[in-house]
Amino acid sequence: MDHADRPDDAFTLFNLGWTLLDLGRAADAVPHLGHALKQTKPSSSTLRKLHHLLALAQRHLGHPDEALAACREALRQFPDDAELLCEEGLLRRDTGDLGGAEESWLRLLEARRGRYFASEEVGLRGFKTRQLLAEVYRVRQRWAEAEVQWRAALAERADFEPAWEGLAELYLRQKRWSDLEDLLDKREVQGAVPPKVGWLRARGQLQRQEFAAARRTLQGVIAADGQALGPRVLLTHVLLQEGRDWAGTERALREVLTLDPGHAETRHNLKVLLRRLGREPVAV
């Protein structure tokens, strides 16, 4: 209604475009945001956000080149803007430029926030961007740098799940068992969801071939969340590698297939087990 009365009002266009973008209507948002950009004064407090919204809309429309161009044009005016630097990094990552993404996010962490009014996502200048960096380092197998970023993220936000899960996966990969147990103990003290902690602990126990301990851990996880597929699949791995209770193994495999009848790995493992037991796997 406001737009109908004042079609060239920059603030109305800005808010209308932002609302349409939040509604998932990026194609409808772009004309309003573009019009708002033409009408907005260089001193306006909305200008930074407006540039970011335009880049975000272009990314949602599947136009990475246009989105990256919008980011770079805006960063020439606002080189310290957290949202623009984060968006530039996401766009560079999504186009395969991991080195460029790293550069953008390191600039973001190093940039000081200027004295201007802006709405900014919590953690953008800290733990959330450190998580993005750690993921890039993980993909590039720069494990020490990934660990530094995950640890820094947790020092800032101790309950940030992506960081502690990333760190746990790193410890599992490197077989750093004492570090893994220390981390999981801290997460339990912090009130982490027990199934997640148990799932990670059981994976470590399985790697160490501590089959009885892994079974006990996974039984607790399954009791807490009977519909979770991953712990049940992991339990079948434990039983198959342990090789002591074939009836229990068959039962565990069939329980996985009750939840997911098309689970290819479990179907294969059940066929192999039945043949080993001298039974034709017709029932599979």
N, C-alpha and C positions, 0 to 999 in steps of 0.2 A: 504493500500500500504506500509506503514511504517512497519507494522507487518510482511508483506511478506518478506521484506528486512532484518528485524532484529527481528526474532520471540522470542528472549529471552530478549529483551529490557524491563526493568521493568517499565519505565515511559510510554512507548507505551501500554504495557499490562494493566497498571492501567487505562489509559484514554479510551482504547477500552472497557474494562470491564464496566467502569462507564457509557459510552455512551450506551452500549447495555442494561444496567439496566434502564437508562432513557427512552429507547425505549420500555420498557416493556418486554424485552427478558432476564428475569432473568436466565433461564436455560443456555442460551448461554454466559451470563456474568460470571457465577461462574468459569468455567475452566480458563478463562483469569485472573480473579482476584486471583484465587488460584495460578496460575503460577507466577503472579506478586509478590505475597507474598513471594514465594521462592526466587525470584530474587532481592528483595528489600533489601537494606542495613539497618541495625538497626538504623542508623543515618538519614535516609531519611525523609524528611518532609511529604512524602505521606503515611507513614506507618500507622498513626492513621486513616486517612480517608479510607485506604484500608481495615483495619479491620472492620470499620463501614459498608462499602459497601458490604462486604462478609456477615455480619450478616443481613443486609437489604435484600440482594438477597435471603438468605435462608428463611427469613420470607415471602417474596413474593411467594416463591415456596411452602409455607405451611409446612415448616420444623421448627417448633418453638424450638424443642430441640437442633437442630444443630445451629440455630441462637443464642440461649441463650448461648450455649457453646462457640461460637465464641466471643460473647460479653465478657464473663467472662475471657476467655483467654487473650483478649486484655486489659481488665481493670486491670489485674495483672501488665501489663507493663505501662499502662497509666491511673492510677486511677482517674485523674481529668478531663478526656476527656468528654466534654459536650455531644457530639453526641452518644458516647458509653453508657453513663449513661442514656440518654433519651431513646435510643433503648432498653436497658435492662429493663427499666420501662415499655415500651410499650409491650414487650414480656411477662413480668410477669403479667401485667394487662390482656392481651389477653388469658392467660392460667388460669385466675381466682385467681391469687395470688395478691390481691389488697394491702395487707400489704407489700409485696415485692416491688410492684410498687411504693408505697409511700416512702419506704426506698430509692430506687434508685433516685427518683426525689428530695427528701430532700437532699441527698448527692450532687446532681447536683447544687442545689441552694446554698449550703454551700461551694462548691469547688471553690477555686480561680483559675483563668485562669493562666496557666503557660506561660513561655516565649518561645513560639514556634510558628512557622508559621502554620496556619490552616484556612480553610474556615469554617465558623460557621454560622448557621442560626440565623438571628436576633431574639432576644427574647428567645433564648433557655436557657439562664441563668437567665431568668426573667419571663416576663408575659406569655409566651406560656407554660412554665413548671408549672407555678402557676395555669393556667387553667386546666391542666391535673390533678394536685393535687386536685383542687376544685371538679372536676368531681368524683374522687375517694371518697372524703369526702361526696359528695352528695349521691352516691350510698350506702355508709355505714351510711347515716343519721347522719353524724357529721356536723350539720348545722353551728355551730359557726366557726369551722375550715374552712369550705368551704367559708363562708363569709369573713374571714380574707384573704384568698388567692385571692378571686375575687377583694376585695378592693385594695390589694397590686398590682394586675395586672393593675387595672385602674389607680392607682397612677403613674404607670410607663408609661402606654399607655392608655390615657383617651378615645380613640375611638375604643378600642379593643372590637368588637361586642360580641364574645362568653362570655366575662366576664360580660359585663353589662346586657346581656340577662339572664345569670345565676343568677346574683344578683336580677334582676327583678322577675324571677321565685321564688326565695327564699322569697322575700317580699310578693308576692302573696300567697305563701303557708302559711306564718306566719301572714298574714293579717296586715302587717305593712304599712298601707295606706299612711301615710305622707312620709315615706322613699321611697315608690314606686313613688309617685308624684314628690318628689325632684329629684330622679334619672331620671325620664322621662323628666322633665323640663330641666335638664342639657343636656340630649341627644339631645333635640330639639335645644338648643343653639349651640351645637357642630355640628349641621347640619345632624343629623341622618335621615335616610329614614323615612318620616312621617308615612307610613302604619305600620311599625313595632312598632313605638311608640304608635300609635293609637290602634293597636291590643292589646298591653299589658295594655294600659289604660282602654280599654273597658272591658277587663277581670276583672279588679279590680272593675269597676263600676257594672258589673253584680253580682259579689260576694256580693257587698254591696246593691244589689237590687235597684240600681239607674237606672231604666230601661230607662227613657227618655234620660238621659245623655249618656247611653251606645248606644242607637239607634243613637243619633246625631254623636257620635264618629265613629261608624261603617259605617254610611252613608258617612262620609268623607273619611274613609279608602277605601271603595268600589269605590267611585268616582275617587280616585287616582289610583286604580288598579282593574279594573272591572273583571279581570280573576282570581283574588286570591280567592281560595276556602275557606280557613280558616275563614276570616272575615264574609263571607256569612253564613257559618255554625253557627258561633257564634251569628250572628244576629237572626237566627231562634231560638236559645236558649233563647235569650232575649225576643223575641215576645211570645214564648210559656210560659215562666215563668210569663211574664206580664199579659197575658191572656185577652187583651182588644181589639185586632184587629185581628180577625180570618181570615178575607179576606186577610189582609196584610201578616199574617203568612203563609197562603197557598201559596201566591205569592212568598214569600221568600224561602219557601221549594222547590217550583218548579224551581226557579232560580238556586238553588244548583244543582238540578238534571239535569238541562240543561248543566251545566258545567261537572258534574260527574253523569251520569245516574245510575251507580252502587253503589252510596254512601248508604251503608246499613242503617246507623242510620237515615238519612234523609228520606229514603223510609219508614222505620218503623214509623217515626213521622208523615209523611203525611197520612199514612193509619189510624193511631190513630185519627188524626185531622178530617179526612173525616167521620169516623164513629161517632165521637162526633157531627159533624154537620148533621148527619142523611143521609149521602151520601155513597153509595157503592164505595169502593176504587178501582174500576176496572181500572180507568185511570192510577193508579200507576203501 
